[in-house]
Amino acid sequence: METYTAMRHFADSWGLLAMTLFFIGAVIFAFRPGSRSLADEAARIPLKDD
């Protein structure tokens, strides 16, 4: 089997699953309880010196 074909089969199956799990994890991390105050604080960092 060619290297390209093997990599293509891997990306089509396990790569898609890995990216989907990463996306779900990122969404859960962003919307977890208590993250709003941390996100608001981080959003104000550029304006602190004004």
C-alpha positions in Angstrom: 0.0 0.0 0.0 1.3 3.4 -0.8 2.0 5.9 1.9 -0.5 8.4 0.5 -3.2 5.8 0.4 -2.6 4.7 4.0 -2.5 8.3 5.3 -5.7 9.0 3.3 -7.5 6.1 4.9 -6.3 7.1 8.3 -7.5 10.7 7.9 -10.9 9.6 6.5 -11.6 7.4 9.6 -9.6 8.2 12.7 -8.6 11.7 11.8 -12.3 12.8 11.5 -13.1 11.2 14.8 -10.2 12.9 16.5 -11.2 16.3 15.1 -14.8 15.8 16.1 -13.8 14.8 19.7 -11.5 17.8 19.9 -14.3 20.2 18.7 -16.7 18.7 21.3 -14.1 19.1 24.0 -13.4 22.7 23.1 -17.1 23.6 23.1 -17.6 21.9 26.5 -14.5 23.8 27.8 -15.8 27.1 26.6 -19.3 26.7 28.0 -18.5 25.1 31.3 -19.9 26.6 34.5 -17.8 29.5 35.8 -16.0 30.3 32.6 -18.0 33.4 31.8 -16.2 35.5 34.5 -12.8 34.3 33.2 -13.7 35.1 29.6 -14.9 38.5 30.5 -11.7 39.2 32.4 -9.6 38.1 29.5 -11.7 40.2 27.1 -10.9 43.3 29.2 -7.1 42.8 29.1 -6.4 45.1 26.1 -8.4 47.9 27.7 -6.8 47.8 31.1 -4.3 50.6 30.4 -6.9 53.1 29.3 
